[in-house]
Amino acid sequence: MPSIREFFDRVVVVNLARRPERLAQFISRLQNWPFRYPVRQEAVDGRTVAVPDTWRDGPGAWGCQLSHRTVLDLAHQDRLNSVLILEDDAYPVVDIAQRAQRFVQSVPDDWDCLMLGAQHLSPPIPVCDGVVRCVASNRTHAFAVRGKFLRTLRNVWSLNKTDHCDLVLSSLMRVFKAYSPDPLLIGQDGGESDVTNRYERLRFLTPPQADQIASRDPRHAFEKLVVHVAKPAKSVPRVPV
């Protein structure tokens, strides 16, 4: 097994040219980063390109898909087997180095996709301690693809002119094997979203993780005041590996 630094052939962060402050904030969160240092990929600004008439999710979401397609095109061109794609609002948990090491040592070797950050639309299936298999999980702020799935997702996105790229990614989990750490390793930073055009809170982390971040990052001090109501536990079958 390669060292965790070499676990992915390439790590990319997608960033709009007009949002240098988001890139600076992203870089400031990499003190304990365990993988290869992210290479910046300039994002496609959906406001400056033609959007298909069939597209329903606005120019920001169209630019998001084009940006991720570009990352996969370059990975394919360079004959890479795997790539970890981050958006510039990706917010690693405080102890990501230790948690990531445990995750890559535990995740099944047959993975096609790893959702280091996600929103689980359907309850994931427990695989082993700290690892779940995704049934239908979306968001593209922190995910990795490799092998045949990299090529398939690239091709499917090139044809997609109707649905947000993360919903397309989620739909392919019915065929390909996607896994996620539990709890997640990377949340989404708060701030003005270029996709939704509204202010978003820090998202997709457990309350203890959000509280840890709030204790260090004054921008998220509000998280310490939020009362999180636990959802009832669901009984789900374990998946064979």
N, C-alpha and C positions, 0 to 999 in steps of 0.2 A: 504494500500500500504506500503511495507517495506521501510525503510530508504534507501537513495541512496547507502549507503555503503553496504547494504545487497541486493541490487537489483539483483545481480548475485550471484549464489551459490559459484562460484569459478572464480578467475581471474588468467590467466596464461600468462607468457611471454616465448616465444620460443627463445632459444639462443644456438648457436653452442659452443662447448667447446673451440674451437680454436679462438673464437671471444670475449674474455673477455672485450675488450675495448668498444664493442658495448653495452654490458650489462651495463657497468659503465655509458655510455652516456645516455642510457635509464633511469636508476635509477635517474640520475641527473635531469631528466625532470618531476619528479613526485611530485614536491612541492605542487601543487594544485590538486593532484589526488583525485577524490571524491569516487571512488569505493573501494572494498577490495584491499589490497596491493597485487600486482602480485606475484605469486609463479613461480619460474623458472622451466621450463621443458627443459631438454637438447634436442637439435634438433638432428635429424638424419643427418649425413653428407653423402650426396649423392655420394661423391667420394669414400666412403669406403664400399658401399653396391652394390649388383648386381642390375642392371637396366634392366627392361624387354625390349626385342627386339622391342616391339610395342611402346615403349615410345618415343615421338618425341621432348621433351622439355629440354633434357639434365639432367645430374645427380643432379644439384642443385635443379631443380624443382621437381624431384622425391623425393629427401630428404625432401623437403618442404611438399609434400603430406604425406609422412610417419610420419613426425613430428606432423602435425595436426591430423592425424588419431590416433596417440598415445594419444594426449590430449583428444580426444573424447572417446577412449577406457577406459581411466582412469576415466573420468566423468561417463561413463556408469557403470563401475565396482563399483564405489562408490555411485551409485544410485542418482546422482545429477540431478536436473531438468534443470539447466542452467549453461552455462560457457561462459565467455568472453575470447577470445583468441587474444593475441597481439604478434606481432613479435618485435624483439628488435630494429627495426628501426621505430617503432610507435612514432609519435611526436605529443603529445597533444597540442591543441591551448592554448594560454596563460591563457585565462579565462575559462578553461574547467569546473571548478567546478560549476559555475553559469549556463553555457550553458547546461551542462549535467543534472542539476536539472530540468531545464525547459523542456528538451527533454523527460526525463522519466515520467514527469507529463503529457505530451501531447500525447505521442505515444499511439496508440490504444492497448487495452489489448489483442488483438488476435494475437500479433506478434509471429512469429516463428523464425525470424532472425532479428538482428539489425546490420546494417553496419555503425559503428561509423566512419569508414574511408572507402572510396570506390572510384572506377572509374566507373562512370555511362556510360555504353556502349549504352544504350538507355535512352532518357530523363525520369527521374522519374516523378511520378504523384503526384501533390500537394494533401496533405490530410488536413492539417491545418497549422497554422503559425509555421514555424520551423520544420515541419515534411513532408517527402515525402515517397511515396511507390516506392520501387525499381522494375523496370521492368526487367532489365538485368544489374546488377552491379557486378563488380568483384573486386579483390584484397583481400588478407587475412591478412593484417597487423593489422586490428582492427575490429573484428566482433564477434557477440554473437549468440548462438543458444540455443534452449531449446526444451523440450518435445519431441514430435514425430519427429520433424525436426532434432534434435540432433541424434536420432537413425537412421533416414533415411539417413542423410548425411554420418554418419559413415559407414553404409552398402554400400552405393553407392561408396564412396571412396575406400572401400576394393576391389571393382570389377574393378575400373577404372585403366586401364593401357595404356591409349592413350592420354588423355587431361589433361592440367594443372588443378590442384585442384580448382583454383578460377573460371575457366570457368564452371566446373561442379557445383560449388556452384551457380553461376549465372543462369545456366539453370534451376535449381530447383525453381527459383523464379516465374516460370510460374504456379506452383502448390501451393507453400507455400507463406506465407505473410512475406515479408521482408520490413523493413522500415529503413530510414536513416535520420539523422538530416540535416537540410539545413539552414546555411552552415554546413559542416562537422566538427566533433569534433577532429579528429585525422588524421594527414597527415603522409607521409613517409619521414624519414630523408634522407639526401643525403649521398653519400659515395659509396664504392665498394659493389656491390650487389653479394651475394653468389648464387643467382638464375640466374641473367642475365650475370654475370661476366663482368660487365662494371660499370663505375661510373654513379650514378644517382643523379639528383638534388632533392632538397626538393620538394615534389609533393602533389597534391590533396588537396590543401588549396586555399582559395580565396586570391587574391592579398593583401587585408588588413591584413589577418591572417599571410601570409608569411612575410609581412613587419614588423609586430609586433615581429615575431620570429627573423627576421634579426636584429632588433634593440637591441636584448638581446643576440643573439648567433652569435659571430663573424664568425663562420664557414659558415654562410649563408648571409654574408654581400652582396654578389652578388645579392641577391633577391631585394635589394633596388635599383639596377641599371636596373632591367628588366622592359621593357615597356610591360604591359599586354593589349592585344587587346580584348575588350569585344565581346563575341559571341552574335549574334542577338537573342532576346528572342523568345521562341517558345510557341505557344498556345497549351496547353495540357489539356485534360479533367480532372476534379476532380474525385477522386474515392470515392464512398460512404463508410462510416465506421459505 
